[in-house]
Amino acid sequence: MLVLRPQTIARVLGTIVLLLTLGHIIGGLYVYLRGLTVIPWGVALFHFDHEANLPSLYSALALLLAGLLLLAIAHAEKAGRWYRYWLGLGLVFLFLATDEAVMIHEQLMPVLREAFGLSGLLYFAWVIPYGLGLLGLLVIYARFIFSLPAKTRNLFLLSGGIYVLGALVIELFEGAQMEAAGARNLRYQALMSCEELLEMIGVILFIYALSDYIAERLPGLRIGFGNGRSTGAGRPGSIPEHGADP
């Protein structure tokens, strides 16, 4: 049986992000030094600000992996007190993965901007509904988060803070820069690069936190396929509910 350790998963994802980042930086320097007005296909393939390319595919798959891990934990703790919280968080990440793939927030942006006359820090208008959604989740999930084991809780807070710093906070300044000077300038490119990189790092830490939680708290968790016939063999024992450190 192949066993993937949390450190191995994080290391593999980190290596992919490093390679994508190097491709993005090298491509950006090539365009800047050559003074190109049209980004070549090979550069666009790695550019963080483009869609339907390798970084966007990776981000969607990483969010999908986080969502599936959350759903696996929810299934394992179905009889526990916090089952609905794990399930709800899993559905949130499946939505984020879908959003990353089909750019739901990008389609909301011009509608909200025109409807409310938004500009400056709110030029990327999608930050308003998503920011309000985040605040709502924090209120609803506060007790759940602080019921987690200390290591998991700290990793959740750290990864979430890093992700939100990129996805919402830096995005505010990125929008203002876009409105003021467009995308073809170093300041916007630097903000955009930091935003995307922080999002990727945050998701890696979150996946590490989830896989570590499974390894430590749910060692009997198995995900596989069957024919629906119960053999009575290989059933995991009872799974302890989290709530406090052992």
Secondary structure as UniProt FT lines:
FT   HELIX           6..34
FT   HELIX           41..44
FT   TURN            45..46
FT   TURN            48..49
FT   HELIX           54..76
FT   TURN            77..79
FT   TURN            81..82
FT   HELIX           83..102
FT   HELIX           104..116
FT   HELIX           120..122
FT   TURN            125..126
FT   HELIX           127..147
FT   HELIX           150..164
FT   HELIX           165..170
FT   HELIX           171..181
FT   HELIX           186..217
FT   TURN            219..220
//
